[in-house]
Amino acid sequence: MNFEAIIGIEIHVQQKTKSKMFSAAPNGFSRDPNTQIAPLDMAYPGTMPVVNKQAVINAIRVANALHMEIDHTLYFDRKNYFYSDLPKGFQITQQARPIGKNGYVMVAVPGGMKKIRIERIHMEEDTCKQEHFMDYSLLDYNRAGVPLCEIVSMPDIANGTEAREYAEAIRNIVVYSGTSDGKMEEGSMRCDTNVSIRPYGQKAFGTKVEVKNINSFKNVELAIDYEIKRQSQLLLQGKKIQQETRRWDEASGRTVLMRVKTDAVDYKYFCEPNITPIHMSDEFIQKAIETCPELYDSKKERYLKMGLSETDVEVILANPKTAAYFEEGVPFVQNAKNLANFLIVEINSYLNKNGITIQELELSPKTLGEIVTMQEKGGLSHKQCVDILNKVLEEGVSPEEAKKDLKIVAQVSDTDTILKFVKEALDNNPQSIADFKAGNQRVLGFLVGQVMKASHGKVNPAEVSRLLREELEKR
Amino acid sequence: MKKITKEVLTDAANRLLFTMSDEQYAKLEDEFKILIKQMEKIGEISDLDRYEPMTFPFDCTTTFMREDVPEEPLPREVALKNAGSKQDEQIKLPKVVL
């Protein structure tokens, strides 16, 4: 029997505002426990929640990017439950009137794009961090009250790959709108997934299993695919699937039972009386949208137009700081593709080798641009420019100084000299000529390599390529 | 309307993880009797479906939101002053994992 999977995802995104959702305590990661708190976060009597404007602006931007209807009035509700991660005994959230509803996002699937509908986005506050030991727990309230956006998809996702694509699409939106760091590994973005399966053709949904504790995009895919397989095997053995919460165990690559769900928990939602409804004008909402930083998809389109490949774009946009670096460097080069090549290959490998981030890189985008220009206009080969770059990175000298120290001279572009090397290479490689005539274009690359080798990299490769073609036609 | 009995209240208390004494249940039951009576009075009014449920007693819509400016947080000693038990600058509790 074949089954189809039905998957819905709830994503919690931690906002990187300066202050918390309802208090003015700083919202910043601190290793020092209980140092980022206001009386409200500890639920002191008499404290009142006041909504953070930036958190609302962020939620509007994300809602807009997800093509949602935006509610012009903000209402908040209390979700009541008694647990130590929540000193007030309730979490302030938006149950009845989420700020955004009925949206969608397009994700890449084999053979095209698929529309994943999104039910809602709402704002709420994060809970405190608990660390559990053998027989006691320790509480750190730094995280209590941090603004969250919760984004709830419709059950439109069919497998692990789509789930990962979906989560990445949401990540791209929250990161580029400036809402969140969107780092699953660090908990600033958390995915809870609901997975059920049913035989193809059956209308009724199967029993839903929730999978939590997924800490990377890759694991979203792995956890869901594992869960679909597990549930399929149970049904094929004639067993029942029970409604339960499982967690992803990365070490074993499996989902593990956390608890069986009996009764649905009754959170006794009611309207938060301490926050009166807040009306947002059309102008306020429009301004929030118009001032939104450029989003991922728009940047991608722009970079593709600059001549970058799809892969180049993905590598650069994977980190918004890399994208910012790239954009700062573009005005200093002739062709953005050349800058991208240096950034993706040379700079990335330097960062990896030294275990630093691009923010820690001392080389400015302008200086990198200057080095790229030496290749574009200064007649230097790529290899020569890489040598200059490495010297600049290691010794902090200017590109010109590095060029002088390395005794690098511009490539020979003089046609007669190059032609001599070209002819020599062709004479030495008759088989390559035959291959080229037979339609094998790749031998051209080999021949360019031979010329570069013979000339010790001093000739201009573009010119070599042009002359090789001319000579090959003649032979 | 659902009849409020001790069983209903016990069930609600259990779901909310509360323990209550018999006296407290008795008091709550009495209070509910009054509440139900008041609700029945409202129930006598016809045509209520035409009205939206009211969340706030009067229109108190505002446009005010706080600017995102952090203020000085509580000094840790103050924040932890009321904690019954502490360890490593954190509040210590018996372990309960939900």
Boltz contact constraints between the chains, C-beta under 6 A:
constraints:
  - contact:
      token1: [A, 17]
      token2: [B, 68]
      max_distance: 6.0
  - contact:
      token1: [A, 18]
      token2: [B, 68]
      max_distance: 6.0
  - contact:
      token1: [A, 18]
      token2: [B, 70]
      max_distance: 6.0
  - contact:
      token1: [A, 19]
      token2: [B, 68]
      max_distance: 6.0
  - contact:
      token1: [A, 19]
      token2: [B, 70]
      max_distance: 6.0
  - contact:
      token1: [A, 24]
      token2: [B, 70]
      max_distance: 6.0
  - contact:
      token1: [A, 24]
      token2: [B, 71]
      max_distance: 6.0
  - contact:
      token1: [A, 25]
      token2: [B, 73]
      max_distance: 6.0
  - contact:
      token1: [A, 26]
      token2: [B, 70]
      max_distance: 6.0
  - contact:
      token1: [A, 26]
      token2: [B, 73]
      max_distance: 6.0
  - contact:
      token1: [A, 33]
      token2: [B, 89]
      max_distance: 6.0
  - contact:
      token1: [A, 33]
      token2: [B, 90]
      max_distance: 6.0
  - contact:
      token1: [A, 34]
      token2: [B, 76]
      max_distance: 6.0
  - contact:
      token1: [A, 34]
      token2: [B, 79]
      max_distance: 6.0
  - contact:
      token1: [A, 34]
      token2: [B, 89]
      max_distance: 6.0
  - contact:
      token1: [A, 35]
      token2: [B, 76]
      max_distance: 6.0
  - contact:
      token1: [A, 36]
      token2: [B, 73]
      max_distance: 6.0
  - contact:
      token1: [A, 37]
      token2: [B, 73]
      max_distance: 6.0
  - contact:
      token1: [A, 37]
      token2: [B, 74]
      max_distance: 6.0
  - contact:
      token1: [A, 37]
      token2: [B, 79]
      max_distance: 6.0
  - contact:
      token1: [A, 50]
      token2: [B, 66]
      max_distance: 6.0
  - contact:
      token1: [A, 51]
      token2: [B, 65]
      max_distance: 6.0
  - contact:
      token1: [A, 52]
      token2: [B, 66]
      max_distance: 6.0
  - contact:
      token1: [A, 52]
      token2: [B, 68]
      max_distance: 6.0
  - contact:
      token1: [A, 53]
      token2: [B, 65]
      max_distance: 6.0
  - contact:
      token1: [A, 53]
      token2: [B, 67]
      max_distance: 6.0
  - contact:
      token1: [A, 54]
      token2: [B, 68]
      max_distance: 6.0
  - contact:
      token1: [A, 82]
      token2: [B, 17]
      max_distance: 6.0
  - contact:
      token1: [A, 83]
      token2: [B, 98]
      max_distance: 6.0
  - contact:
      token1: [A, 84]
      token2: [B, 93]
      max_distance: 6.0
  - contact:
      token1: [A, 132]
      token2: [B, 95]
      max_distance: 6.0
  - contact:
      token1: [A, 135]
      token2: [B, 95]
      max_distance: 6.0
  - contact:
      token1: [A, 136]
      token2: [B, 92]
      max_distance: 6.0
  - contact:
      token1: [A, 136]
      token2: [B, 95]
      max_distance: 6.0
  - contact:
      token1: [A, 137]
      token2: [B, 93]
      max_distance: 6.0
  - contact:
      token1: [A, 137]
      token2: [B, 95]
      max_distance: 6.0
  - contact:
      token1: [A, 138]
      token2: [B, 90]
      max_distance: 6.0
  - contact:
      token1: [A, 138]
      token2: [B, 92]
      max_distance: 6.0
  - contact:
      token1: [A, 139]
      token2: [B, 90]
      max_distance: 6.0
  - contact:
      token1: [A, 139]
      token2: [B, 91]
      max_distance: 6.0
  - contact:
      token1: [A, 140]
      token2: [B, 90]
      max_distance: 6.0
  - contact:
      token1: [A, 266]
      token2: [B, 15]
      max_distance: 6.0
  - contact:
      token1: [A, 271]
      token2: [B, 55]
      max_distance: 6.0
  - contact:
      token1: [A, 276]
      token2: [B, 60]
      max_distance: 6.0
  - contact:
      token1: [A, 276]
      token2: [B, 62]
      max_distance: 6.0
  - contact:
      token1: [A, 277]
      token2: [B, 61]
      max_distance: 6.0
  - contact:
      token1: [A, 278]
      token2: [B, 62]
      max_distance: 6.0
  - contact:
      token1: [A, 279]
      token2: [B, 61]
      max_distance: 6.0
  - contact:
      token1: [A, 279]
      token2: [B, 63]
      max_distance: 6.0
